[in-house]
Amino acid sequence: MCPYETEDNEVETVVERQREIQDDVADADRKKTKKKRAAMQAGARSYPVPPYQAQHQDKPGSEADLAPTPMYDAPFYKGSGKLDGMVALITGGDSGIGRAVAILYAREGADVAIAYLSEDEDAAETGRLVEAEGRKCLLLRGDVRDPSFCQTAVEKSVDVLGRLDVLVNNAAFQVHSKTIEDMTIEHFDETVKTNLYGYFLMTKAALDYMKPGATIVNTGSTTGIGGNWQLLDYSMTKGGIHAFTRALGSNLMSRNIRVNAVAPGPVWTPLNPSDREADEVAVFGANVPMKRPAQPEELAPAYVFLASPQCSSYITGEILPVVGGY
């Protein structure tokens, strides 16, 4: 027998009190009007909320044809010289996250080279936007899967702009497949070659010219953290990018070169309508806790932070998630 037992009347009092609390909460819940939670808006301006126009594009996608137009110019972001005198090379810099990063890098004082596959109209517009910030912009058309292009892109950046301080590996290929049986070897190979070989080859070429204090910023993904059942290959490459970032950060520590990654959640860019069916694009990003996809300008400050020696000199080998809540 226990040395002490609570009296039955005391036990009944506790039970009665707990049930009263339970009833009070239930009554309060019943009185509340059940409202659908609105998309979170906590930025300097409001951002579009799904559903969007149903739309589909051929690869690689065009920002000029996307509706609503992605918001990339961050009009309330004020530069403060965080990248003064630097030169950055951004792959996939013609549109989406790459365009927004190019604009903010220029606003922070950097000249910018952007590598892109074939989207000449988007690339020209990004070049114009960078130059409107008072900085130089070099456009480099080619395939990051090609070692010779990566080498040429780096060499031209250094020849024209004088140096290379920041490499942003951002170019990517993505197409959904609902089953692994649907995925062809060609599909898998395209994803791996673009997303992994592209990062490796561009980094290898850039390191010949990067000096102590330089930085590499890779674009990972929330899919590389938690996976996505319709993006088996893409999730695998993004997880690989995260591991590459951590390993390369350690590898280059003795050379005083930092390596980090940003892991975005859903972001409204041409990657999406050139990947999904039109009806899926219409509700893209609606299922994250914030109930909307990010706009590119909401990602770009993270890339500034990781590139700037004033902001992140003690950070290397890290993955920064920007995913719209958990």
C-alpha positions as CSV (number, residue, x, y, z in Angstrom):
1,M,0.0,0.0,0.0
2,C,1.2,3.5,-0.8
3,P,2.2,5.6,2.3
4,Y,-0.3,8.2,1.2
5,E,-3.5,8.2,-0.8
6,T,-5.5,11.2,-1.9
7,E,-9.0,11.3,-0.4
8,D,-11.8,10.4,-2.8
9,N,-13.5,13.8,-2.3
10,E,-10.2,15.6,-3.3
11,V,-9.9,13.5,-6.4
12,E,-13.4,14.3,-7.4
13,T,-12.8,18.0,-6.9
14,V,-9.7,17.8,-9.3
15,V,-11.7,15.9,-11.9
16,E,-14.6,18.4,-11.7
17,R,-12.2,21.3,-12.1
18,Q,-10.5,19.8,-15.1
19,R,-13.9,19.1,-16.8
20,E,-15.0,22.7,-16.1
21,I,-11.9,24.0,-17.9
22,Q,-12.6,21.6,-20.8
23,D,-16.2,22.8,-21.1
24,D,-15.1,26.5,-20.9
25,V,-12.6,25.9,-23.8
26,A,-15.2,24.0,-25.8
27,D,-17.8,26.8,-25.3
28,A,-15.3,29.5,-26.4
29,D,-14.4,27.5,-29.5
30,R,-18.0,27.1,-30.5
31,K,-18.6,30.8,-30.1
32,K,-15.8,31.7,-32.5
33,T,-16.6,32.1,-36.2
34,K,-14.5,29.7,-38.1
35,K,-12.6,31.8,-40.6
36,K,-10.1,30.6,-43.2
37,R,-6.7,32.0,-42.1
38,A,-5.4,34.6,-44.5
39,A,-2.0,34.4,-46.1
40,M,0.7,36.0,-44.0
41,Q,1.8,39.5,-45.0
42,A,4.7,40.7,-42.9
43,G,6.9,42.4,-45.4
44,A,7.5,46.0,-46.6
45,R,4.6,45.5,-49.1
46,S,1.9,43.0,-49.8
47,Y,2.5,40.0,-52.0
48,P,0.2,38.1,-54.4
49,V,-1.8,35.2,-52.9
50,P,-3.0,32.0,-54.8
51,P,-5.0,31.1,-56.7
52,Y,-3.1,32.6,-59.7
53,Q,-3.9,32.3,-63.4
54,A,-3.6,28.7,-64.6
55,Q,-0.5,28.7,-66.9
56,H,2.2,26.5,-68.3
57,Q,5.4,27.4,-70.1
58,D,7.9,25.4,-72.1
59,K,11.4,25.0,-70.5
60,P,13.4,26.9,-69.5
61,G,10.5,29.4,-68.8
62,S,10.2,33.1,-69.3
63,E,9.8,35.7,-66.5
64,A,8.5,38.2,-69.1
65,D,5.5,35.9,-69.7
66,L,4.7,35.0,-66.1
67,A,1.5,36.3,-64.4
68,P,1.5,37.8,-61.9
69,T,4.9,39.3,-62.6
70,P,7.4,38.1,-59.9
71,M,8.4,40.9,-57.5
72,Y,12.1,41.3,-57.6
73,D,13.1,44.9,-57.3
74,A,12.8,45.3,-53.5
75,P,12.0,49.1,-53.6
76,F,12.1,49.5,-49.8
77,Y,15.5,47.8,-49.5
78,K,18.3,50.4,-49.0
79,G,21.8,49.5,-49.9
80,S,24.6,50.3,-47.4
81,G,27.8,49.3,-49.2
82,K,27.9,45.8,-47.9
83,L,29.5,44.6,-51.2
84,D,31.4,47.7,-52.3
85,G,34.0,47.1,-54.9
86,M,33.2,43.4,-55.3
87,V,32.3,41.3,-58.3
88,A,29.7,38.6,-58.2
89,L,29.0,35.8,-60.8
90,I,25.4,34.5,-60.5
91,T,24.3,31.4,-62.4
92,G,20.6,31.4,-63.4
93,G,20.9,35.1,-62.9
94,D,18.5,36.1,-65.7
95,S,15.2,35.6,-63.7
96,G,13.6,34.5,-60.5
97,I,15.9,34.4,-57.4
98,G,19.0,35.1,-59.5
99,R,17.6,38.4,-60.9
100,A,16.6,39.6,-57.4
101,V,20.0,38.7,-56.0
102,A,21.7,40.5,-58.9
103,I,19.7,43.7,-58.2
104,L,20.5,43.7,-54.5
105,Y,24.2,42.9,-55.0
106,A,24.4,45.9,-57.4
107,R,22.5,48.0,-54.9
108,E,25.1,47.0,-52.3
109,G,28.0,48.1,-54.6
110,A,29.0,45.0,-56.6
111,D,29.4,44.6,-60.3
112,V,27.6,41.5,-61.5
113,A,28.0,38.8,-64.2
114,I,25.0,36.6,-64.8
115,A,25.2,33.2,-66.5
116,Y,22.0,31.9,-68.2
117,L,20.9,29.2,-70.6
118,S,18.9,30.8,-73.4
119,E,16.5,33.4,-71.9
120,D,17.9,36.4,-73.8
121,E,14.9,38.8,-73.1
122,D,15.0,38.0,-69.3
123,A,18.8,38.3,-69.2
124,A,18.8,41.7,-71.0
125,E,16.2,43.0,-68.6
126,T,18.3,41.9,-65.6
127,G,21.3,43.6,-67.1
128,R,19.3,46.8,-67.5
129,L,18.2,46.6,-63.9
130,V,21.7,46.1,-62.6
131,E,23.0,49.0,-64.6
132,A,20.1,51.1,-63.3
133,E,21.7,50.6,-59.9
134,G,24.9,52.2,-61.2
135,R,26.9,49.0,-61.6
136,K,28.3,47.0,-64.5
137,C,26.6,43.8,-65.7
138,L,28.1,41.1,-67.9
139,L,25.7,38.6,-69.7
140,L,27.1,35.1,-70.2
141,R,25.0,32.7,-72.3
142,G,25.7,29.0,-72.0
143,D,25.2,25.7,-70.2
144,V,26.5,25.1,-66.7
145,R,26.8,21.4,-67.4
146,D,29.6,22.2,-69.9
147,P,33.1,22.5,-68.2
148,S,34.4,24.7,-71.0
149,F,31.5,27.2,-70.5
150,C,32.1,27.4,-66.8
151,Q,35.7,28.1,-67.3
152,T,35.0,30.7,-70.0
153,A,32.3,32.4,-67.9
154,V,34.7,32.8,-64.9
155,E,37.6,34.0,-67.1
156,K,35.3,36.5,-68.9
157,S,34.0,37.8,-65.6
158,V,37.5,38.4,-64.3
159,D,38.7,39.9,-67.6
160,V,35.8,42.3,-68.0
161,L,35.0,43.1,-64.4
162,G,38.5,42.8,-62.9
163,R,38.1,40.2,-60.2
164,L,35.7,37.6,-58.6
165,D,34.6,37.8,-55.0
166,V,31.3,36.1,-54.9
167,L,30.0,33.0,-56.7
168,V,26.3,32.3,-56.5
169,N,25.4,28.8,-57.8
170,N,21.7,29.1,-58.6
171,A,20.9,27.5,-62.0
172,A,18.6,24.5,-61.7
173,F,16.5,22.1,-63.6
174,Q,13.2,20.7,-62.2
175,V,10.3,18.7,-63.6
176,H,7.8,16.7,-61.4
177,S,7.2,13.0,-61.9
178,K,4.5,11.3,-59.9
179,T,6.2,7.9,-59.8
180,I,9.8,6.7,-60.1
181,E,8.7,4.6,-63.1
182,D,7.7,7.7,-65.0
183,M,11.2,9.2,-64.6
184,T,13.5,8.4,-67.6
185,I,17.2,8.1,-67.4
186,E,17.4,11.3,-69.6
187,H,15.3,13.2,-67.1
188,F,17.3,12.0,-64.1
189,D,20.6,12.8,-65.9
190,E,19.4,16.3,-66.9
191,T,18.6,17.1,-63.3
192,V,21.8,15.7,-61.8
193,K,24.1,17.3,-64.5
194,T,22.5,20.7,-64.1
195,N,22.0,20.9,-60.4
196,L,25.2,19.0,-59.1
197,Y,27.7,19.0,-62.0
198,G,26.9,22.7,-62.7
199,Y,27.7,23.7,-59.1
200,F,30.8,21.6,-59.0
201,L,32.1,22.8,-62.4
202,M,31.5,26.5,-61.7
203,T,33.0,26.3,-58.3
204,K,36.1,24.5,-59.6
205,A,36.6,27.2,-62.3
206,A,36.0,30.1,-59.9
207,L,38.4,29.0,-57.2
208,D,41.3,29.7,-59.5
209,Y,40.5,33.4,-59.2
210,M,39.0,33.7,-55.7
211,K,41.1,35.2,-53.0
212,P,40.9,35.1,-49.2
213,G,37.7,36.7,-48.1
214,A,35.7,35.5,-51.1
215,T,32.4,33.7,-50.7
216,I,30.3,31.0,-52.4
217,V,26.5,31.0,-51.9
218,N,24.6,27.9,-53.2
219,T,20.9,27.7,-53.7
220,G,19.6,24.6,-52.0
221,S,15.9,23.9,-51.3
222,T,13.4,22.8,-48.7
223,T,13.1,19.6,-50.8
224,G,16.7,18.9,-49.8
225,I,15.7,19.0,-46.2
226,G,12.4,17.1,-46.2
227,G,12.1,15.7,-49.7
228,N,9.2,15.9,-52.1
229,W,7.5,12.8,-53.4
230,Q,7.0,14.2,-56.9
231,L,10.6,15.5,-57.1
232,L,12.7,12.5,-56.3
233,D,15.7,13.6,-58.5
234,Y,15.5,17.3,-57.6
235,S,15.2,16.5,-53.9
236,M,18.3,14.3,-54.1
237,T,20.3,17.0,-55.9
238,K,19.3,19.6,-53.4
239,G,20.2,17.4,-50.5
240,G,23.5,16.9,-52.3
241,I,24.0,20.6,-52.6
242,H,23.5,21.0,-48.8
243,A,26.1,18.3,-48.2
244,F,28.4,19.8,-50.8
245,T,28.1,23.2,-49.0
246,R,29.0,21.8,-45.6
247,A,31.9,19.8,-47.0
248,L,33.3,22.6,-49.2
249,G,33.0,25.0,-46.3
250,S,35.4,22.8,-44.3
251,N,37.6,22.2,-47.3
252,L,38.1,25.9,-48.0
253,M,38.4,27.1,-44.5
254,S,42.2,27.1,-44.7
255,R,41.9,29.4,-47.7
256,N,39.7,31.9,-45.8
257,I,36.8,31.3,-48.3
258,R,33.4,30.9,-46.9
259,V,30.7,28.6,-48.4
260,N,27.0,28.7,-47.4
261,A,23.6,27.9,-48.9
262,V,20.1,29.3,-48.9
263,A,17.3,26.7,-48.8
264,P,14.2,28.3,-50.2
265,G,10.6,27.0,-49.9
266,P,8.2,27.7,-52.8
267,V,9.2,30.9,-54.7
268,W,7.3,32.5,-57.6
269,T,9.7,32.1,-60.5
270,P,9.6,30.8,-64.1
271,L,10.9,27.4,-62.8
272,N,7.3,26.6,-61.6
273,P,5.1,27.1,-64.7
274,S,7.7,25.3,-66.8
275,D,7.5,22.4,-64.4
276,R,3.9,21.8,-63.3
277,E,0.6,21.5,-65.0
278,A,-1.4,24.7,-65.4
279,D,-4.0,23.9,-62.7
280,E,-1.2,23.1,-60.2
281,V,0.6,26.3,-60.9
282,A,-2.6,28.2,-60.0
283,V,-2.4,27.1,-56.4
284,F,1.4,27.0,-56.1
285,G,2.6,27.8,-52.6
286,A,-0.9,27.7,-51.1
287,N,-0.1,24.8,-48.7
288,V,2.9,26.3,-46.8
289,P,2.0,27.9,-43.4
290,M,2.2,31.4,-44.8
291,K,-0.4,30.3,-47.5
292,R,1.6,31.8,-50.4
293,P,4.9,31.4,-52.2
294,A,7.7,33.8,-51.6
295,Q,8.5,36.5,-54.1
296,P,12.1,36.6,-55.3
297,E,12.8,39.9,-53.4
298,E,12.0,38.1,-50.2
299,L,14.9,35.7,-50.7
300,A,17.6,38.1,-52.0
301,P,18.5,39.6,-48.7
302,A,19.6,36.2,-47.4
303,Y,22.1,36.1,-50.3
304,V,23.4,39.5,-49.4
305,F,23.8,38.5,-45.8
306,L,25.8,35.4,-46.6
307,A,28.0,37.2,-49.2
308,S,28.8,40.2,-47.0
309,P,31.9,40.1,-44.8
310,Q,30.3,42.7,-42.5
311,C,27.3,40.4,-41.8
312,S,28.5,36.8,-41.9
313,S,32.2,36.5,-41.4
314,Y,31.8,33.8,-38.7
315,I,29.4,31.7,-40.8
316,T,30.5,28.9,-43.2
317,G,29.1,25.5,-44.1
318,E,25.6,26.5,-43.1
319,I,22.2,26.0,-44.7
320,L,19.8,29.0,-44.2
321,P,16.1,27.9,-44.7
322,V,13.7,30.5,-46.0
323,V,10.6,28.4,-46.3
324,G,7.5,30.3,-45.2
325,G,7.2,28.8,-41.8
326,Y,7.1,25.3,-40.4
